[in-house]
Amino acid sequence: MSRNLIVGLDVGTSKICTVVAEVNLNDQLEIVGIGTSISRGVRKGVLINIEAALDSISNSIEAAELISGCDITSLSVSMSGSSVEGTNSRGVVAINSKTREINEEDVERVIEAAKAIVIPMDREILHVIPQEFIVDGIPHIKNPIDMMGIRLEGEVHIITGSSSSGQNLVRCVNRAGFAVDEVVLGSLASSYATLSKEEREMGVLFIDMGKGTTDIILYIDGSPYYTGVIPIGVNRVTLDIAQVWKVPEDVAENIKITAGIAHPSILESQMETVIIPNLGTRPPQEKSRKELSIIINSRLREIFEIMRSEILKRGLYNKINGGIVLTGGGALFPGISNLIEEVFNYPARIGLPMSINGIGEEHIDPKFSSALGLVLYKHEQQKFNKLKKGSSKVKRKNKISSKLKGWFLKEWF
């Protein structure tokens, strides 16, 4: 019997991570292998050197195959980068059936109507996620199927990305010898791994801070209403340290990882120091850890204030009732929750990937949220498909597009 495998490939600026999961007979997900490699040929989430990226992707997948003992043929891949944008749209259709009963075809039609927006030739749609439906003027309906009505309206969140970026990513994976099942927005995958349904329903600002970019999704009533990317990540902090303290970038990176904190208030002593190793003929230097925290705090505060400004500009600031969740490599700074709460005046927490069978403690880490989220995302799609096959009604009308599956999962599970 062939194994039911789900494979996710997270292509990041700092690392490439491949997660292999198996669905057992009880329909439970179990991690059977995780392979990582240093990311090369990727800058700010976008491929800039296919040959270099090809080697990194191949190394990551081969490591995952070795650990899992599986032969990988196809996978889902994450996409990020500053070209990603989200927009909200509305579609309207009339219910044509004699019974006026809304069915899957009607939902599909209203989503298609909402998708009819002008998109530049250099962009493509990644996701179309329904927010709510309106039946004969009655709003806030999450699932209108089987309801009676004459007029159906649908509000959706459309996420688009650069066509060339997506095509280059798929081509690179294909050249490595693997097929791509689906391209998924990396921050959307991360949110599957870290957010609870209650948080999404209340309204939560989700932040995925990586090395090259910081991705944002604002959930309201269970669905995204704002998606954005700030083209600044934690690597900018490294460059700041290198510039201010006049050290090489690799030394600054090590200082950031070993001694960096995001808020001076968590220092145990104002007299704590950081040792800069000798550089050439320059002897080792002793620097104030408080000064280091101020350098880091200034850059991170700038990033969060840009986010706050964008959300305020769209009139969505008072919708963050569930607080703020931060994941990704940027979540590893001690004291970063304090800084977020200070900037936004909302409670904040670090988003760790949820526990999955087979996952080791070393991988319950914000750095792995996107990769683990990819397999969770695909597993929920599989569960949805099985549930739909078991419904005699849907056997007659099984026409919901794959773009809608991720959203309808929230109604079924």
C-alpha positions in Angstrom: 0.0 0.0 0.0 1.4 3.4 -1.0 1.9 5.9 1.8 -0.3 9.0 2.0 2.4 11.7 2.1 2.1 15.4 2.3 5.3 17.5 1.6 5.8 21.2 2.1 8.8 23.2 0.9 9.4 26.6 2.5 11.7 28.7 0.5 13.0 31.5 2.8 15.7 34.0 2.7 17.8 32.4 5.4 16.9 28.7 5.1 15.1 26.2 2.9 13.0 23.7 4.8 11.3 20.6 3.6 8.7 18.9 5.8 7.5 15.3 5.0 4.3 14.3 6.8 2.3 11.0 6.6 -1.4 10.7 7.1 -2.1 7.5 9.1 -5.1 5.2 9.0 -6.8 7.3 11.7 -6.5 10.4 9.4 -4.0 11.9 11.7 -0.9 13.8 10.5 2.5 12.6 11.6 5.8 14.3 10.8 8.3 11.7 9.4 11.1 13.9 8.2 12.4 17.5 8.2 15.3 18.6 6.0 16.9 22.0 6.0 19.6 23.8 4.1 21.1 27.2 4.0 19.2 29.4 1.5 21.2 30.7 -1.4 20.0 32.5 -4.5 17.0 34.0 -2.5 16.8 37.7 -1.5 13.8 39.2 0.3 11.8 36.0 -0.4 12.4 36.1 -4.2 14.7 34.0 -6.3 17.5 36.0 -7.8 19.8 33.1 -8.8 18.0 29.9 -9.9 21.2 27.8 -10.0 22.2 28.6 -6.5 18.6 28.2 -5.2 18.3 24.9 -7.1 21.2 23.5 -5.1 19.7 24.7 -1.8 16.3 23.3 -2.6 17.8 19.9 -3.7 19.8 19.6 -0.5 16.8 20.3 1.7 14.6 17.8 -0.1 17.3 15.1 -0.2 17.8 15.6 3.5 14.1 15.2 4.2 14.0 12.0 2.0 16.9 10.5 3.9 15.4 11.2 7.3 11.9 10.0 6.3 12.9 7.1 4.1 10.5 8.3 1.5 10.8 9.2 -2.2 9.3 12.6 -2.8 7.7 13.3 -6.1 5.5 16.3 -5.5 5.1 19.0 -2.9 3.5 22.3 -2.0 5.8 25.3 -2.0 5.6 28.6 -0.1 5.8 32.0 -1.8 6.6 35.4 -0.2 8.3 38.6 -1.3 7.4 42.3 -1.4 5.3 41.8 -4.5 2.5 40.0 -2.5 -0.6 42.1 -2.1 -4.1 41.6 -0.8 -7.3 43.4 -1.9 -11.0 43.0 -0.9 -13.7 42.6 -3.5 -17.5 42.0 -3.8 -19.5 40.0 -6.3 -23.3 39.8 -6.8 -25.4 37.1 -8.6 -29.1 36.2 -8.9 -30.3 32.8 -7.7 -31.7 31.2 -10.8 -33.1 27.9 -9.5 -36.9 27.5 -9.2 -36.6 26.6 -5.6 -34.4 29.7 -4.8 -32.2 27.4 -2.8 -28.6 28.4 -2.8 -26.2 25.6 -3.8 -22.5 25.2 -4.5 -22.8 26.4 -8.1 -24.3 29.7 -6.8 -21.4 30.2 -4.4 -18.9 29.4 -7.2 -20.6 32.0 -9.4 -20.6 34.8 -6.8 -16.9 34.1 -6.1 -16.1 34.2 -9.8 -18.0 37.6 -10.0 -15.9 38.9 -7.0 -12.7 37.8 -8.8 -13.5 39.9 -11.8 -11.1 42.7 -10.9 -8.4 44.3 -13.0 -5.1 42.7 -12.3 -1.9 43.8 -14.0 -0.4 41.5 -16.6 2.6 40.8 -14.4 0.5 39.6 -11.4 -1.4 36.4 -10.7 -4.0 35.3 -8.2 -2.6 33.1 -5.4 -5.7 32.8 -3.2 -9.3 33.9 -3.2 -10.7 33.6 0.4 -14.3 34.4 1.1 -15.0 36.7 4.0 -18.8 36.7 4.2 -21.9 36.3 2.2 -25.0 38.5 2.0 -28.4 36.9 1.1 -31.2 39.3 0.2 -29.5 42.0 2.2 -28.8 39.9 5.3 -25.1 40.2 6.1 -22.5 38.2 8.1 -23.4 34.8 6.6 -20.4 32.4 6.5 -21.9 29.5 4.6 -25.0 30.3 2.5 -25.4 26.8 1.0 -29.0 25.5 1.4 -30.4 28.9 2.4 -33.3 30.4 0.4 -32.8 33.7 -1.4 -33.1 35.7 -4.6 -29.8 37.7 -4.5 -26.5 36.5 -3.3 -23.5 38.7 -2.6 -20.0 37.6 -1.7 -17.1 39.5 -0.2 -13.7 38.0 -0.7 -10.0 38.7 0.0 -7.9 38.3 -3.1 -4.1 37.7 -2.6 -1.9 38.3 -5.7 1.8 37.9 -6.3 4.3 38.5 -9.1 3.7 36.1 -12.0 7.5 35.9 -12.8 8.4 35.2 -9.1 5.9 32.4 -8.9 6.9 30.9 -12.3 10.6 31.1 -11.4 9.9 29.3 -8.1 7.9 26.5 -9.8 10.5 26.2 -12.5 13.3 25.9 -10.0 11.5 23.1 -8.1 10.7 21.3 -11.4 14.4 21.5 -12.4 15.2 19.8 -9.1 13.1 16.9 -10.3 9.8 17.5 -8.4 6.3 18.5 -9.3 4.6 21.5 -7.5 1.0 20.7 -6.3 0.3 24.3 -5.2 2.0 27.6 -4.5 0.8 28.9 -1.1 1.5 32.3 0.5 4.1 31.6 3.2 2.4 33.8 5.9 -1.0 32.1 5.2 0.7 28.7 5.8 2.3 30.1 9.0 -1.0 31.2 10.3 -2.4 27.7 9.9 0.4 26.4 12.2 0.1 29.1 14.9 -3.3 30.7 15.2 -6.3 29.2 16.9 -9.8 29.5 15.4 -10.9 31.7 18.3 -8.1 34.2 17.6 -9.1 34.4 13.9 -12.7 34.9 14.8 -12.0 37.6 17.4 -9.7 39.5 15.0 -5.9 39.0 15.2 -2.9 40.7 13.6 -0.6 38.0 12.4 3.1 38.9 11.8 5.6 36.6 10.1 9.0 38.2 10.5 11.7 36.6 8.4 15.2 37.5 7.4 14.4 39.5 4.3 10.7 40.5 4.7 8.0 40.9 7.3 4.6 39.6 6.2 1.3 40.7 7.7 -2.2 39.2 7.7 -5.1 40.8 9.7 -7.9 38.3 10.4 -11.4 39.6 11.2 -14.3 37.3 11.8 -12.2 34.3 10.8 -11.0 35.6 7.4 -8.2 37.8 6.1 -9.1 41.4 5.5 -5.6 42.8 5.0 -2.5 41.2 3.6 0.8 43.1 3.2 4.5 42.8 3.1 7.1 45.2 4.5 10.4 44.7 2.6 12.5 44.8 5.8 13.4 41.8 7.9 15.7 40.9 10.8 18.7 41.0 8.5 18.3 44.8 8.6 19.0 44.5 12.3 22.2 42.6 11.6 23.3 45.3 9.1 22.6 48.0 11.7 24.8 46.3 14.3 27.6 45.9 11.7 27.4 49.6 10.8 27.2 51.0 14.2 29.8 48.8 15.8 32.1 48.6 12.7 32.2 44.8 12.6 31.8 42.3 9.7 28.2 41.1 9.0 28.9 37.5 10.2 30.2 38.9 13.5 27.1 41.1 13.8 24.8 38.2 13.1 26.4 36.1 15.9 26.2 39.1 18.3 22.5 39.5 17.4 21.7 35.8 18.0 23.7 35.3 21.2 23.2 38.7 23.0 20.4 40.5 21.1 17.3 41.6 22.9 14.4 43.7 21.6 13.6 45.8 24.7 16.1 47.3 27.2 13.6 46.8 30.1 14.3 43.0 30.3 18.0 43.5 31.0 18.9 42.1 34.4 21.6 44.7 34.8 22.4 48.0 33.0 26.1 47.0 33.3 25.8 43.9 31.1 28.4 43.7 28.4 29.0 42.1 25.0 32.4 41.0 23.8 33.4 41.7 20.2 36.1 39.2 19.2 39.4 40.4 17.8 39.4 41.4 14.2 42.8 41.3 12.5 45.1 43.3 14.6 42.3 44.9 16.6 42.0 43.3 20.0 38.7 42.1 21.5 36.3 44.9 22.6 33.8 45.2 25.4 30.5 46.9 24.5 27.4 47.7 26.4 24.5 45.2 26.0 22.1 48.1 26.7 23.5 49.9 23.6 23.0 46.7 21.6 19.4 46.6 22.7 18.8 50.2 21.7 20.2 49.5 18.2 17.8 46.5 17.8 14.9 48.2 19.4 15.1 51.2 17.1 14.9 49.1 13.9 12.2 46.7 15.2 10.1 49.7 16.4 10.4 51.2 13.0 9.0 48.0 11.4 6.1 47.8 13.8 5.2 51.5 13.4 5.0 51.0 9.7 2.6 48.2 10.2 0.5 50.2 12.7 0.4 53.1 10.2 -0.8 50.9 7.4 -3.6 49.3 9.5 -4.7 52.7 10.8 -4.8 54.1 7.3 -7.3 51.3 6.4 -9.5 51.9 9.4 -8.9 48.4 10.8 -6.9 49.2 13.9 -9.9 48.7 16.3 -10.5 45.2 14.9 -7.5 43.6 16.6 -9.6 42.2 19.5 -7.6 39.0 19.6 -4.3 40.7 20.0 -1.1 40.2 18.0 0.8 37.0 17.2 4.4 37.1 16.0 6.2 34.2 14.4 9.2 33.6 12.1 12.9 34.2 12.9 12.1 37.7 14.3 10.1 36.2 17.1 13.2 34.8 18.7 14.4 38.2 20.1 13.8 38.2 23.9 11.5 41.0 24.9 9.9 41.5 21.4 6.4 40.9 22.8 7.0 43.9 25.2 8.0 46.1 22.2 4.9 45.0 20.2 2.6 45.8 23.1 4.2 49.1 23.5 3.8 50.1 19.9 0.3 48.7 19.3 -1.2 48.8 22.8 -2.6 45.3 22.3 -1.6 42.1 24.0 1.0 40.1 22.0 2.3 36.5 22.1 4.9 34.5 20.2 3.4 32.1 17.7 4.9 28.6 18.1 3.9 25.8 15.7 1.2 23.6 17.1 2.3 20.2 18.4 2.0 17.5 15.7 2.7 13.8 16.1 6.3 13.1 15.3 7.6 16.6 15.7 10.7 17.0 17.9 11.2 19.8 20.4 13.8 21.5 18.3 11.2 22.1 15.6 8.6 23.6 17.8 10.1 26.9 16.9 8.8 30.0 15.1 11.4 29.5 12.4 9.5 26.4 11.3 6.0 27.8 11.3 5.7 28.3 7.5 7.1 24.8 6.6 4.9 23.0 9.1 1.9 25.2 8.2 2.2 24.0 4.6 1.5 20.4 5.5 -1.3 21.3 7.9 -2.9 23.4 5.1 -2.8 20.5 2.7 -4.0 18.0 5.3 -7.0 20.0 6.0 -7.8 20.1 2.3 -7.6 16.3 2.2 -10.0 16.0 5.1 -12.3 18.4 3.4 -12.3 16.3 0.2 -13.1 13.1 2.1 -15.9 14.8 3.9 -17.4 16.0 0.7 -17.2 12.6 -0.9 -19.2 11.2 2.0 -22.0 13.6 1.4 -24.6 12.3 -1.1 -25.7 15.8 -1.8 -22.3 16.9 -2.8 -21.8 13.8 -5.0 -24.4 15.3 -7.3 -23.0 18.8 -7.1 -19.3 18.6 -6.4 -18.1 21.8 -8.1 -16.4 23.9 -5.3 -13.1 25.1 -6.7 -9.8 24.3 -4.9 -9.4 28.0 -4.2 -12.4 27.9 -1.8 -11.5 24.7 0.0 -9.2 26.3 2.6 -12.0 28.7 3.6 -14.8 26.1 3.9 -12.6 24.1 6.2 -13.4 26.5 8.9 -17.0 25.6 8.6 -16.5 21.9 8.7 -13.8 21.4 11.4 
